[in-house]
Amino acid sequence: MSVRLLAFDTSTEAMAVALQAGAAPLTWNGPGGAVASAQLLPQIRLLLRQAGVQRGPRREVSWTGVW
């Protein structure tokens, strides 16, 4: 089983999304702040598509955040 890691940061005016699903990580950096909620899911989908990750059941989800 291959390990895939999705990480994102939306805590500031700059947003970052990263996916490790193969040999090299895929990343996206762009505006955050007020537009983060509109950009986050489309950018995650884009990175998943670029990595060739298919939709399907997920076995584990881990969350680490600062509240």
C-alpha positions in Angstrom: 0.0 0.0 0.0 1.4 3.4 -0.9 1.2 6.3 1.6 -0.3 9.5 0.5 -0.1 12.7 2.4 -2.2 15.8 1.9 -1.3 19.0 3.8 -2.7 22.5 3.6 -2.3 25.8 5.4 -5.0 28.4 5.3 -4.1 30.3 8.4 -2.7 33.5 6.8 -3.2 35.7 3.7 -1.1 33.1 1.8 -2.5 29.6 1.3 -0.5 26.4 0.6 -1.6 22.9 -0.5 0.8 20.0 -0.9 0.3 16.3 -1.9 2.9 13.5 -1.5 1.6 10.6 -3.6 4.6 9.5 -5.5 8.3 10.3 -6.0 8.0 14.1 -5.9 5.6 16.2 -3.9 3.1 18.4 -5.8 2.5 21.9 -4.3 0.4 24.9 -4.9 0.8 28.3 -3.3 -1.6 31.2 -3.7 -3.8 33.8 -2.1 -5.5 32.9 1.2 -7.5 35.0 3.5 -11.0 35.7 2.3 -10.6 33.6 -0.9 -9.2 30.5 0.9 -12.6 28.9 1.3 -13.3 29.2 -2.4 -9.8 28.0 -3.5 -9.0 25.1 -1.1 -11.1 22.2 -2.5 -10.5 23.1 -6.2 -6.7 23.1 -5.6 -6.9 19.8 -3.7 -8.8 18.2 -6.5 -6.3 19.6 -9.0 -3.3 18.1 -7.2 -5.1 14.8 -6.8 -5.8 14.7 -10.5 -2.2 15.7 -11.4 -1.0 12.8 -9.2 -3.4 10.3 -10.8 -5.1 9.6 -7.5 -8.6 8.1 -8.0 -11.6 8.6 -5.7 -12.3 5.7 -3.5 -12.7 4.6 0.1 -10.2 6.1 2.5 -8.7 4.0 5.3 -7.3 6.7 7.6 -7.6 10.4 8.2 -5.5 12.2 10.6 -6.0 15.8 11.6 -3.6 18.2 13.3 -4.6 21.8 13.8 -4.2 24.8 15.9 -7.4 26.1 17.5 
